[in-house]
Amino acid sequence: MSRLKNYSSLAINSIWVLITLIGYFFWSWEIGQTILFMNVSFFSLFFNYYLSLCELTFKNSLYAAIKGDLVSSELAQPLVLIWQFFVFIFNIFLFTFALAISAIVSGSMIAAFFYKVLKVEDYKSFMEKWDGQWTSVILISLLILCFEYLVFRKELKRLNSYKVKDWNIFLPFTKNSKYKFNTYFYGSVLAVMIDGFFNDFNNFGYLCLIWLFCCSIIWSVLDVKYPPQTPPLIAYQEEVD
């Protein structure tokens, strides 16, 4: 059973691909909508970390100060609470900034499709090109995005054997996420550049879509080869030191 749990990420990744193919061949999704849906599946990695980091930071700063777990010999407790509130807001700002960078990479393919193929140059023309199909694609994406976050959060708790309460809680995912991030980020930037420069409006987007499917295969291999698993206790101690 524990071995099967290591393949949860692979299973979800397969669901993304399956719905993508169904949407493109049977639900009449156009190339832009298909790219949007595939990109959301990769964006989910950053989204999962974003929500988890926000929750962890809230518990370790603001909530801990409210409970009285954080005290200071130099500051009164109300001042500690105020200070932790600003610490929490600052961290959320940093996390949101990092998430925005990943959203820009994902959104660049969609924005390029609207500009290059649909000739969208302003908000008015954007709304004219928007239809119910785009809305349905986004709603399906958000539904699976929320489901995947719940699975990620459950895995995070399951792999936290030593009851770690700081950022070291993410150590089981470090190697897997690092390889996934590098693959998606650098590959996507290159694919968008090549697709934008060398393909006209009749063919634009197909290279990006092919790359996203290739990236999905690579991520699946990484899920099998580097599954998230609890490292030995010494790894947490070395991180602290």
ABEGO torsion letter per residue (X at the ends): XAAAAAAAAAAAAAAAAAAAAAAAAAAGBBAAAAAAAAAAAAAAAAAAAAAAAAAAAAAABAAAAAAGABBBAABBAAAAAAAAAAAAAAAAAAAAAAAAAAAAAAAAAAAAAAAAAAGBABAAAAAAABBAAAAAAAAAAAAAAAAAAAAAAAAAAAABAAGBABAAAAAAAAAAAAAAAAAAAAAAAAAAAAAAAABBAAABGAAAAAAAAAAAAAAAAAAAABBBBBBBAAAAAAAAX
